[in-house]
Amino acid sequence: MIITDRLAWLGAGALGIFLAMTVPVAHPFWTMAEPQRTLEFYVVMEHISLIGGLMIAAATLARKGREAIY
């Protein structure tokens, strides 16, 4: 959806929600012992930064879509 720019804001939002849901399911760093905890924490931080980028993309693409209507 993002690549084809058809409802790209929805695709970015869906990817952001998917990434947020994978943190407690696939990367529960708070239940692990060191050094695995630190490695999983880095993965979680990467997910959070990707979510932030997807939020910016969704906001930008939604604004672009509204401007095309007017």
LUMLUMTOR-645135 format. One record per residue (C-alpha): residue in one letter; x, y, z. Coordinates in nm, 4 decimals. Layout:
NODE, A, X, Y, Z $
...
# end
This chain:
NODE, M, 0.0000, 0.0000, 0.0000 $
NODE, I, 0.2818, 0.2385, 0.0790 $
NODE, I, 0.4785, 0.1609, -0.2352 $
NODE, T, 0.1796, 0.1986, -0.4673 $
NODE, D, 0.0547, 0.5086, -0.2759 $
NODE, R, -0.2983, 0.3704, -0.2522 $
NODE, L, -0.4244, 0.4391, 0.1003 $
NODE, A, -0.0596, 0.4593, 0.2032 $
NODE, W, -0.1463, 0.6151, 0.5391 $
NODE, L, -0.3500, 0.3035, 0.6186 $
NODE, G, -0.0631, 0.0744, 0.5212 $
NODE, A, 0.1809, 0.2708, 0.7364 $
NODE, G, -0.0605, 0.2568, 1.0285 $
NODE, A, -0.1104, -0.1171, 0.9891 $
NODE, L, 0.2649, -0.1776, 0.9834 $
NODE, G, 0.3076, 0.0389, 1.2932 $
NODE, I, 0.0419, -0.1557, 1.4828 $
NODE, F, 0.1965, -0.4847, 1.3713 $
NODE, L, 0.5390, -0.3768, 1.4973 $
NODE, A, 0.3921, -0.2629, 1.8289 $
NODE, M, 0.2180, -0.5971, 1.8759 $
NODE, T, 0.5355, -0.7971, 1.8061 $
NODE, V, 0.7187, -0.6435, 2.1035 $
NODE, P, 0.5344, -0.8268, 2.3847 $
NODE, V, 0.4871, -1.1431, 2.1778 $
NODE, A, 0.8266, -1.1951, 2.0120 $
NODE, H, 1.0659, -0.9743, 2.2096 $
NODE, P, 0.9784, -0.9813, 2.5826 $
NODE, F, 1.3208, -0.8584, 2.6930 $
NODE, W, 1.1979, -0.7932, 3.0474 $
NODE, T, 1.1696, -1.1702, 3.1081 $
NODE, M, 1.5194, -1.2581, 2.9845 $
NODE, A, 1.8576, -1.2769, 3.1499 $
NODE, E, 2.1644, -1.0868, 3.0347 $
NODE, P, 2.3167, -1.0701, 2.7710 $
NODE, Q, 2.0046, -1.1754, 2.5734 $
NODE, R, 1.8032, -0.9026, 2.7464 $
NODE, T, 2.0235, -0.6279, 2.6048 $
NODE, L, 2.0096, -0.7697, 2.2532 $
NODE, E, 1.6293, -0.7950, 2.2612 $
NODE, F, 1.6069, -0.4433, 2.4059 $
NODE, Y, 1.7975, -0.3134, 2.1039 $
NODE, V, 1.5496, -0.4877, 1.8756 $
NODE, V, 1.2601, -0.3272, 2.0653 $
NODE, M, 1.4217, 0.0151, 2.0312 $
NODE, E, 1.4569, -0.0468, 1.6585 $
NODE, H, 1.0874, -0.1342, 1.6392 $
NODE, I, 0.9969, 0.1857, 1.8228 $
NODE, S, 1.2066, 0.3978, 1.5873 $
NODE, L, 1.0415, 0.2304, 1.2868 $
NODE, I, 0.6990, 0.3007, 1.4369 $
NODE, G, 0.7954, 0.6669, 1.4676 $
NODE, G, 0.9024, 0.6779, 1.1042 $
NODE, L, 0.5787, 0.5104, 0.9975 $
NODE, M, 0.3800, 0.7657, 1.1990 $
NODE, I, 0.5556, 1.0479, 1.0159 $
NODE, A, 0.4935, 0.8745, 0.6833 $
NODE, A, 0.1246, 0.8207, 0.7650 $
NODE, A, 0.0772, 1.1852, 0.8675 $
NODE, T, 0.2578, 1.3139, 0.5598 $
NODE, L, 0.0709, 1.0843, 0.3224 $
NODE, A, -0.2663, 1.1632, 0.4813 $
NODE, R, -0.1959, 1.5358, 0.4423 $
NODE, K, -0.0942, 1.4790, 0.0812 $
NODE, G, -0.4223, 1.2954, 0.0195 $
NODE, R, -0.6302, 1.5772, 0.1691 $
NODE, E, -0.4492, 1.8381, -0.0391 $
NODE, A, -0.5224, 1.6405, -0.3553 $
NODE, I, -0.8950, 1.6596, -0.2809 $
NODE, Y, -0.8968, 2.0381, -0.2400 $
# end
